[in-house]
Amino acid sequence: MSNETKEKIVKEVSEAIYQAYPYLWEKFGEHGRVKTEEDNYHHLDHLETTYELRDITVFLDYTKWLENVLTSRNVGTYLIIDNFERLVKAIPGKVDKEREQAFLMYLQQAIQLLKNS
Protein backbone atom coordinates (compact mmCIF):
# COMPACT_ATOMS: atom_id res chain seq x y z
CA MET A 1 0.00 0.00 0.00
CA SER A 2 1.41 3.37 -0.94
CA ASN A 3 2.13 6.03 1.67
CA GLU A 4 -0.43 8.25 -0.05
CA THR A 5 -3.12 5.57 0.32
CA LYS A 6 -2.22 5.03 3.97
CA GLU A 7 -2.40 8.75 4.64
CA LYS A 8 -5.80 9.01 2.96
CA ILE A 9 -7.21 6.13 5.04
CA VAL A 10 -5.64 7.39 8.28
CA LYS A 11 -7.01 10.92 7.83
CA GLU A 12 -10.48 9.66 6.88
CA VAL A 13 -10.72 7.30 9.85
CA SER A 14 -9.21 9.67 12.42
CA GLU A 15 -11.48 12.55 11.39
CA ALA A 16 -14.53 10.30 11.56
CA ILE A 17 -13.62 9.09 15.05
CA TYR A 18 -13.21 12.61 16.40
CA GLN A 19 -16.46 13.72 14.76
CA ALA A 20 -18.32 10.77 16.27
CA TYR A 21 -16.76 11.22 19.73
CA PRO A 22 -16.18 14.95 20.30
CA TYR A 23 -15.49 14.31 23.99
CA LEU A 24 -12.15 12.83 22.90
CA TRP A 25 -10.93 16.39 22.24
CA GLU A 26 -11.62 17.27 25.88
CA LYS A 27 -10.27 14.00 27.22
CA PHE A 28 -7.08 13.68 25.14
CA GLY A 29 -6.68 16.97 23.24
CA GLU A 30 -4.52 17.38 20.13
CA HIS A 31 -2.06 14.83 21.51
CA GLY A 32 -4.82 12.22 21.41
CA ARG A 33 -5.66 13.10 17.81
CA VAL A 34 -2.01 12.67 16.80
CA LYS A 35 -1.87 9.34 18.65
CA THR A 36 -5.05 8.19 16.88
CA GLU A 37 -3.39 8.86 13.53
CA GLU A 38 -0.18 7.10 14.62
CA ASP A 39 -2.22 4.12 15.81
CA ASN A 40 -3.99 3.90 12.46
CA TYR A 41 -0.67 3.84 10.62
CA HIS A 42 0.31 0.96 12.92
CA HIS A 43 -2.98 -0.83 12.21
CA LEU A 44 -2.34 -0.58 8.47
CA ASP A 45 1.28 -1.70 8.85
CA HIS A 46 0.17 -4.75 10.83
CA LEU A 47 -2.50 -5.56 8.25
CA GLU A 48 0.18 -5.49 5.56
CA THR A 49 2.58 -7.64 7.57
CA THR A 50 -0.18 -10.13 8.29
CA TYR A 51 -1.00 -10.27 4.58
CA GLU A 52 2.63 -10.76 3.57
CA LEU A 53 3.10 -13.54 6.12
CA ARG A 54 -0.35 -15.01 5.42
CA ASP A 55 -0.73 -15.49 9.17
CA ILE A 56 -3.84 -14.08 10.89
CA THR A 57 -2.28 -14.65 14.32
CA VAL A 58 0.04 -11.68 13.65
CA PHE A 59 -2.91 -9.29 13.52
CA LEU A 60 -4.82 -11.01 16.32
CA ASP A 61 -1.78 -10.90 18.61
CA TYR A 62 -1.33 -7.23 17.73
CA THR A 63 -5.02 -6.63 18.54
CA LYS A 64 -4.65 -8.24 21.99
CA TRP A 65 -1.54 -6.19 22.68
CA LEU A 66 -3.24 -3.02 21.44
CA GLU A 67 -6.24 -3.56 23.68
CA ASN A 68 -3.94 -4.07 26.67
CA VAL A 69 -2.01 -0.87 25.98
CA LEU A 70 -4.98 1.35 25.14
CA THR A 71 -7.26 0.21 27.97
CA SER A 72 -4.40 0.92 30.40
CA ARG A 73 -4.52 4.49 29.01
CA ASN A 74 -8.28 4.81 29.55
CA VAL A 75 -9.22 4.14 25.93
CA GLY A 76 -12.18 1.76 25.94
CA THR A 77 -12.28 -1.42 23.89
CA TYR A 78 -15.39 -0.05 22.17
CA LEU A 79 -13.19 2.67 20.61
CA ILE A 80 -10.81 0.06 19.19
CA ILE A 81 -13.77 -1.85 17.75
CA ASP A 82 -15.15 1.38 16.32
CA ASN A 83 -11.76 2.22 14.80
CA PHE A 84 -11.48 -1.22 13.18
CA GLU A 85 -15.06 -0.95 11.87
CA ARG A 86 -14.18 2.42 10.31
CA LEU A 87 -11.15 0.81 8.66
CA VAL A 88 -13.48 -1.86 7.24
CA LYS A 89 -15.47 0.95 5.60
CA ALA A 90 -12.45 3.01 4.51
CA ILE A 91 -10.27 0.33 2.88
CA PRO A 92 -12.51 -0.91 0.01
CA GLY A 93 -11.47 0.46 -3.35
CA LYS A 94 -8.14 1.77 -2.06
CA VAL A 95 -6.07 -1.42 -2.40
CA ASP A 96 -6.13 -4.33 -4.82
CA LYS A 97 -9.01 -6.79 -4.40
CA GLU A 98 -6.91 -9.62 -2.92
CA ARG A 99 -5.45 -7.36 -0.23
CA GLU A 100 -8.83 -5.76 0.37
CA GLN A 101 -10.49 -9.12 1.03
CA ALA A 102 -7.66 -10.23 3.30
CA PHE A 103 -7.54 -6.95 5.25
CA LEU A 104 -11.30 -6.99 5.78
CA MET A 105 -11.20 -10.59 6.98
CA TYR A 106 -8.37 -9.80 9.43
CA LEU A 107 -10.26 -6.80 10.76
CA GLN A 108 -13.53 -8.73 11.14
CA GLN A 109 -11.75 -11.48 13.08
CA ALA A 110 -10.05 -8.89 15.29
CA ILE A 111 -13.38 -7.17 15.93
CA GLN A 112 -14.90 -10.49 16.94
CA LEU A 113 -11.93 -11.16 19.23
CA LEU A 114 -12.42 -7.78 20.93
CA LYS A 115 -16.17 -8.30 21.29
CA ASN A 116 -15.53 -11.64 22.98
CA SER A 117 -12.89 -10.32 25.39
Steps between C-alpha positions, in 0.01 A plus 500: 500500500641837406572766761244722328231232537590446865482872567160526332359212708657626824363853455153374405476264797651737757273788397195275517591379849541852635175611336314205651656545846558873557569436869834352391622856434431588864635173634819468292540829310716541189746245638224239490416588140865457399514167685182385323666567165821324609296202619323478165832494316598212730171321429564525126862388538389195698233419242768507231740285701224251572418486129863451399547222755155353430462452875189641672656443843732797433205739487309328780804511729545867412131560581537339845811705569330817376200446724730449799693820431203722416272386783786571743488857361124532554406433138204262501490182295189637328720772344738239358204309356362823357839584348528156338142527369588837344803339335267233358301781336802706391718232337276376213604637164833631629707181466494209258212254542710217648646726769162660560334164566783389727512828695124496553510140620783579745311800633173307538678225694670759721167672564348168601797433729451838670125448536564166669764632741 
